Amino acid sequence: MLKTKKIPHTYVIIFYIIILSAIMTWFIPGGKYVEVSKMQDGVEKTELVFKYVENEAQTWQVFAALFKGFVKQSGIIVFILMIGGAFWIMNNSRAIDVGIFSFLKFTKKLERNKFFKKIGVDNIVMVLIMLMFSAFGAIFGMSEETIAFIIILVPLAISMGYDSITGVCLVFVAAGLGFAGAILNPFTIGIAQGIAELPLFSGIEYRFFCWIVINFVGIFYILRYARKVKKNPQSSIVYNDDEYWRKKENKDVETIDYKTPISGWITYSIILTVLIIFSFIYPITDLKIGNSSTSLPAIPFSAILFALTGIITLRKSVHFFVLSLLLYTIYFLIIGVMGYGWYIMKIATLFFSMGLMSGIAMNYNPNKITNLFLEGVKDILSAAVIVGLAGGIIVILEDGKVIDTILHGLSQSMNNLGQIASVGIMYIIQTIINVVIPSGSAKAALTMPIMAPFSDLIGISRQATVMAFQFGDGFTNMITPTSGVLIAVLGVAKIPYEKWVKWILPLMIILMILGFLLLIPTVIMPLNGF
């Protein structure tokens, strides 16, 4: 009888990739892009010029790269640990269980309606959730923020009869579809168009069309898979891995003691007081959506709304109040990102405050809150460790000074090609580069100064070059092992990387082909802004 070959652990796979990256530094010449100032039409401009330098072959540094990887990804690692601890406190209150149970109860009622029953209530719910996160990805580049929602939507998907992959698709893949179809993403489109000297967010009409097409294809694929899993749960490749979530699924929600301790009202008073103070400090918030800005009294509005909903939920049960804290946390996440430019530190602080307030509202003493937080950190630690290890891949390539050489070599491969072939090669190059440089803003800063002038030489619009960058940057974020966000998401969802690759690879192929087809009109049709 043949012995089944065991698939390597995710940690082992990442370490293999680090070793492979180190081997590459032995054979690829070192290179570096340097800024050179030139006078053009009487104006001094800087451009990036490639120069060969001595490479630094990496040997024992593969071990140092593990340490440096943790340092490089320290922000995301701390972000994961703080969110894990905060949600563990909230989970212990069983507020999320109550919320999921109430939600499922509501969907059961909707199924009695013939119209909703024919369409499928689950389909409506999943499409709405995915469109929301896709819009977040397209408008303000939601990426790291998706990690926090995995803890909510994976258990929800399991409760609805699906699997953890479906839960990840609801938030991470949906945001990835939006990120690739970026309508107003300032971190990719904004930077790329600025460097290419194009009007900011010009060509939005065609990008919006692309966003619709990409979402239609992606969401259809996900719904088709979800339907298959619901019919036969054991057909899921992560069925055994999801045992973790099934064990956590509570069947006795109806036995919860619905009550509100005095501490719930105290927590309500503290938060309301803070919101009132901040309403005077920040009476108006400028919400930036792409290149436009809208001024709204976002914080005063939240204070008034919280004052009303806090009383209603506390009179019902402290569990619903804690659940409302989660909803307000999501609300302030959106306000913070779009209005005040928040990033992972402030977002982690927001979720940590949510966990702390949840514990106080439940009348937990300081020791219990601390112990629950530490349990949450312990539970999610493996996800944080994977992120640190994956960071070592980039460290090796950077320290070996081969990233710029790879980029330069790829850019030289586009000589003497037709327009469609050239824009396709640009797309492929950006896709390959995204494997080693997963940061969209960093890649835009590095590649657009080269690609934009080159597109002028071969007769392709700079807008088409930006689109090639956009698609090349977006799709592979959902599969590349160098993406700290992907590795963190899979770690939190307890999905082995190799199983994720097996599942998402067909979707990636479809999306990449779709991306190329959507690029063709940018060189053969007169589009606004192109």
Beta strands, then each sheet from edge to edge (+ up, - down):
strand 1: 30-40
strand 2: 43-53
strand 3: 285-289
strand 4: 292-296
sheet 1: 1+ 2-
sheet 2: 3+ 4-
end
